[in-house]
Amino acid sequence: MASQRYASQPARRGRADPSASGIFAPFLNPTSAKEKIEAISPSDLLAKANVADLLPSDEQLETFIKQKYISLPIETQKQIVENVLNAVKQDRELDQESLLQHGHPVALKLYQCAMEHGDDRGKFSYANMIYRGYNGTPKNEDLGIKLMSELAQKGHPYAQMNLASILMRTQPDRVEAGIKLYELAGKSGIDSAYTELGRMYRLGYGVHQDHAKAIAYFRQGAQTGNPQCNFMLGVYYSSGLGTEDRQPDQQKAFKHFQKAALKGLPEAQYNVGLRFLNGHGVEQNSFNAAEFLRMAAEHGFQLAQANLAGMYAEGRGVKKNLNEARQWLEKAAAGGGPIGKDAQKRLAELGGQKGGSKCTIM
């Protein structure tokens, strides 16, 4: 069955449209052999691609602008396409960070255009850029706050979160407004808002220290699976501040540490590893200890690297392997500080020995 054509004019067989050429020319002739098309690799097409191949003509773009289909100037459109094309040709990811770094005027213009057409995400990004003055873009803190305030009133959770942070940092007399914004952001699904609220009351930052309120906020965040909130609940249960009788509950502490660890939080992975190693709040299991310490060590957690080295040196929970022990001690030593110095000392002691090095638990 013949394929349906969507054209206002009859198709012209055997002849390509002379107005369309460039990298798309091989595909515009219906009589071209299939093997000729397949012979052109995507990489060849990409290497030959340029802005003129990818955008309509200037006349067409002018028409689009006049009809208000788009509002960006033609040269700005060309710059955007060129930036993206160059990034693709170099096989590098074009994320928001690189766009801001290498094409911040274009990014700012894009976000402004989106904002002017009613896009709240564009407005939020535009407000952030001008508030912070990213990479030389015009800085205007007052306008940034004004735009974020408008979004916050509309219920934009990230705007509420950012505005709360700004208020807490720059306007200590508006702490209550900041708390309210954090609570609204949390109810809208930004669980890190509960982390911030919990920390405020735990440390007494801008408010009177109140561990009961801190725990209540951490519990709200933990219910959504937030790893930081679970970790902090683990800290509270471990110290006894999170229990009614003020007695430590290591089993509850372990459960919260484990939830945070399984979400990828290195400090929680380290805590779970130590607890498995020592049977603290959970049945002792050296194999599990090594696995969780490895998770934290691979995230660059220095204490985990040092302790995992000791386990390899002793053959505890893992097969004894002095080369592995040295490698992890080298990583820990590279981190510097007291732990790094201790790792250097243990490396020297390990030297050419056939023996092991004890775990250093801190």
C-alpha positions, 0 to 999 in steps of 0.5 A: 500500500502506498504511503500517505503523503502530507503535502500541498503540492503533487510529489515530484518524482526523480527530482529533489527540491533544489531549495533544500540541500546540505546534509539532508540532500541524500534523503530528498530524492525518492528514487535514491537507492536504499543502500545509498542512504544506509551508506551514510553514517550518522557520524558523517552527517553530524560532522557535516552539519551546520546551523544552516542545515538545522534552522529554517531560512532567515525569511521563514524565521522572520515570519515566525517572529512576526506571527509571534510563534517565537520571540527570540531574535534570529541571531540568538536562535542561531547561537543556541543551535550552534552551542548545542551542535558543537557540544554534540559534535564533541560528544559532551553532555550539554546539561544546564551547568555547561549551558550556564557556563558557556552560553549564559547570555543565551540561557538567560534569554531562553529563561526570560522568554519562557517566563514571559510566555507564562512558564513558571519553570523558566521564571524560577530559573531566570530568578535564580540566575539574576539573583546569583549573577551566574557567570557574569549575567546581570545580578539583581537580587531584589528582582530575583527575590520578587520573582521567587516571592511571586512563584512561592505565593503560587505554590511553587515548592522550589521557589518556596524552598529557595526563598526560605533559605534566603530569608533565613540567611539574610533576614533573621527577623523573618524566621517565622516566614522562612519556617512557614515557607519550608513547611509549605515546600515540604508538604509539596514534596520537597522532603529536604525542607524537613531536613533544614527545619530539623537542623534549625531546631537541633542546632538552635539556628535562628530559633530556640533549640528544641530537640522534640521539634527537630525530631518531629521534622526529621520524622516527617522527612523520614516518612518520605524516605529522605536519607538525611532525615533517617540518618538524623533519627538514627543519631537521636535514637543512638544517643537516647534523645529520640526516646521517651525514657532518654535511653539509647535504642540501638536497634531503632538507630540501626534501622534508620541508619540502614534506610539512609545507607540503602539510599546511598548516604556515605556516613550512614553506610559507614555507621551500618558497616561499623554496627555490623562489625561490632554487633551494635544494634544488630547481629554481628556479621563481618561479611555485611560489615565489609559490604557497607564499608565498601559502599562508603569507601567507594563514595570517598568516605575516608574512615570507611577506606581506613577500616576496609583496609584493616579488614583486608589486612586481617581477612575479616569479612573478606579474603585476606588481600594485602594489595587491597589493604594498601590500595584503600590505605593509599586512598585514605592517606590521600584524604589528609588530616589525622585519618590520613596521617594514621593511614600513612603510618599503617602503610609504612608498617604494612610495607613488605610484611606478610602480616596484617593491620588492625581496623581503626574504628573512629 
